[in-house]
Amino acid sequence: MGNRQGAAVRCEGMPSADTHPAAFPEYTKQVPLTPAMDKQQGIGKYKKYDESMGPFPEAFDFANQLKLTEEQVNQSYEHQLPFHMNIDGNKKPTYSTSWERLVAYHHGLYVPEKYQATTTADDIRLAVADFSEKVHKDSPKDACKYLQIEEFRCLNVYQYQTQPEVAAKKCMKWWNEMQKCQWDQTKFNAGTTYIEGPQMRRRRPYIFYPDFKYA
C-alpha cells in the first residue's frame, strides 16, 4: 500500500561511486576536482602541472605540505598568452594567383599583419614607452593623454594586429573614456562649463547661447 503519509524514508547505506557511478564521475573517470582530492585518491593527475607541485622533489613531499614557500602560479605574459591565441600567428591563407590576393587585400579580406607572430612583453613595453614619450612631447598640457596611453597599452596587450576584433572589444572602455575626457576638456577651455566651485561662473548658460554683446 506504500508508505504512510509523514513517515520517514530510510535509505539503505550512503550513496557512493560504486552504487551510483553516474552521480560521481570524478571518481569513476578519475578526474579529481582539487589537488587534495587527487592526493587522497592517489590519481596523480595534478603532477603534470608545475603550478600544483612544491619547490622540493617528490621524495620530500612532506616539506611541500608544510608550505615553507608560497606556491606561485606563473602569471607571466608569455606563459598565459598561448592559452588564448596562437603565438605563431593565424594561419595564412593561400591564393592561386597574385591578383586574387590583391583583390582580397583591397577589400580588407587579407590583412598581412593578422598573420604575423605575436609580440612579446618586452616589445609591448618598448612600444608603450616610445608612444608615451611622443604623447608627452606633442601634448604636454593635455588632460586626456594618460587615457590615450592606456588605450594604446591595452591594444598592444591584446595583440591588436593579430586579433583586431578582440582588441577593439577589450579596449573600447579606454576609447570611450578618452572621448568623454576630450569633450569635457573642450568645453572647459571654451568657457562653456567649469570643473566645480561657485566662484567660477559660467560665461554662457549653454554652448549655443547667443552673445548679445555683439548681436
C-alpha positions in Angstrom: 0.0 0.0 0.0 3.0 2.3 0.1 4.5 4.3 3.0 2.2 6.2 5.3 2.0 9.9 4.9 4.5 11.7 7.2 6.6 8.6 7.7 10.4 8.9 7.3 12.0 7.1 4.4 15.2 5.3 5.3 18.0 4.8 2.8 20.0 1.7 2.8 23.6 2.9 3.1 25.2 6.1 1.8 25.5 6.6 -2.0 29.0 6.1 -3.3 30.8 5.8 -6.6 30.2 2.0 -6.5 26.5 2.2 -6.0 25.8 5.3 -8.2 28.6 5.7 -10.7 26.8 8.2 -12.8 26.5 10.6 -9.8 30.2 10.5 -9.1 32.0 11.0 -12.5 35.1 12.5 -10.9 35.7 9.1 -9.1 34.7 6.7 -11.8 36.6 8.6 -14.6 39.4 9.6 -12.3 39.1 13.3 -12.8 40.0 15.0 -9.4 38.4 18.3 -8.7 41.2 19.6 -6.3 44.8 18.8 -5.6 43.7 17.5 -2.2 41.3 15.0 -3.8 44.0 14.0 -6.3 46.4 13.2 -3.5 43.8 11.4 -1.3 42.7 9.1 -4.1 46.2 8.6 -5.5 45.2 9.5 -9.1 48.2 11.7 -9.8 46.6 14.0 -12.4 47.9 17.2 -10.9 51.5 16.1 -11.1 51.5 17.1 -14.8 51.4 20.8 -13.9 54.2 22.7 -12.3 51.8 25.1 -10.6 50.5 22.3 -8.3 53.9 21.0 -7.3 56.0 22.3 -4.5 59.6 23.6 -4.7 61.1 20.3 -3.5 61.2 16.9 -5.2 58.5 14.3 -4.8 60.6 12.4 -2.2 60.4 15.5 0.1 56.6 15.8 -0.3 56.3 16.3 3.5 58.3 19.6 3.1 56.0 20.7 0.3 53.0 20.1 2.5 54.4 22.4 5.2 54.1 25.3 2.8 57.6 26.5 3.6 57.5 28.6 0.4 54.4 30.2 -1.0 53.1 28.5 -4.1 53.0 30.8 -7.1 51.4 30.4 -10.4 53.3 31.6 -13.4 51.4 34.7 -14.4 53.9 36.0 -16.9 52.6 37.4 -20.2 54.4 34.8 -22.4 53.1 31.9 -20.2 49.5 33.0 -20.3 49.3 34.1 -24.0 49.3 30.6 -25.6 46.1 29.8 -23.7 44.2 32.4 -25.6 45.7 32.5 -29.1 48.4 31.0 -31.3 51.7 32.8 -30.6 52.9 32.0 -34.1 50.1 33.9 -35.7 47.0 33.0 -37.5 47.1 30.5 -40.4 48.0 32.4 -43.5 45.5 32.0 -46.4 46.7 30.8 -49.8 45.8 32.3 -53.1 46.2 30.7 -56.5 47.2 33.9 -58.2 48.6 37.2 -57.1 45.6 39.2 -58.4 43.3 37.3 -56.1 45.5 38.3 -53.1 45.5 41.9 -54.3 41.7 41.9 -54.6 41.3 40.4 -51.1 43.7 43.0 -49.7 41.8 45.8 -51.4 38.5 44.7 -49.9 40.0 44.2 -46.4 39.7 40.4 -46.5 43.5 39.9 -46.4 45.4 41.8 -43.8 49.1 40.7 -43.7 49.5 41.9 -40.1 47.0 39.4 -38.8 49.2 36.5 -39.8 52.5 37.5 -38.2 53.8 36.3 -34.9 52.6 37.9 -31.7 54.7 40.5 -29.9 56.4 39.7 -26.6 56.1 41.6 -23.3 59.4 43.4 -23.9 58.2 44.6 -27.3 55.0 45.9 -25.8 56.8 47.6 -23.0 59.2 49.4 -25.5 56.3 50.3 -27.8 54.3 51.8 -25.0 57.3 53.7 -23.7 58.0 55.2 -27.1 54.4 56.1 -27.6 54.2 57.7 -24.2 57.3 59.8 -24.9 55.7 61.1 -28.1 52.4 61.9 -26.5 54.1 63.8 -23.6 56.1 65.7 -26.2 53.3 66.6 -28.5 50.6 67.4 -25.9 52.3 68.2 -22.5 49.2 70.0 -21.2 46.6 67.6 -22.5 44.5 66.2 -19.6 43.5 63.2 -21.6 46.9 62.0 -22.6 47.1 59.3 -19.9 43.8 57.7 -21.2 45.3 57.7 -24.7 48.4 55.9 -23.4 46.4 53.3 -21.6 44.3 52.7 -24.7 47.5 52.1 -26.7 48.8 49.8 -23.9 45.5 47.8 -23.9 45.6 47.4 -27.7 49.1 46.1 -27.6 48.4 43.7 -24.7 45.5 42.1 -26.6 47.6 41.9 -29.9 45.6 44.4 -32.0 47.5 43.4 -35.1 46.9 39.7 -34.9 43.3 39.9 -33.5 41.9 43.4 -34.1 38.3 42.5 -33.3 39.2 41.2 -29.8 41.4 44.1 -29.0 38.8 46.6 -30.1 36.2 45.0 -27.9 38.5 44.8 -24.9 39.8 48.4 -25.2 36.5 50.0 -26.0 36.3 51.4 -22.5 39.5 53.4 -22.8 38.5 54.9 -26.1 35.1 55.8 -24.7 36.6 57.5 -21.6 39.1 59.4 -23.7 36.3 60.7 -26.0 34.4 62.0 -22.9 37.5 63.5 -21.5 38.3 65.3 -24.7 34.7 66.7 -24.8 34.9 67.9 -21.2 38.3 69.5 -21.8 37.0 71.3 -24.9 34.0 72.7 -23.0 36.2 73.8 -20.1 38.7 75.5 -22.4 35.9 77.2 -24.3 34.4 78.6 -21.1 31.0 76.8 -21.6 31.4 74.9 -18.3 33.5 74.8 -15.2 35.0 72.0 -13.1 33.5 72.8 -9.7 33.1 75.7 -7.4 30.5 78.6 -7.4 33.3 81.2 -7.8 33.8 80.1 -11.4 30.7 81.4 -13.1 29.6 80.2 -16.5 30.1 82.6 -19.2 27.1 81.2 -21.1 24.1 79.2 -19.9 24.7 76.7 -22.7 27.0 76.2 -25.6 24.8 77.8 -28.3 23.5 80.7 -26.2 23.7 83.9 -28.3 26.3 86.5 -27.4 24.1 89.6 -27.0 27.1 91.9 -26.7 27.9 91.5 -30.4 24.4 90.7 -31.6 
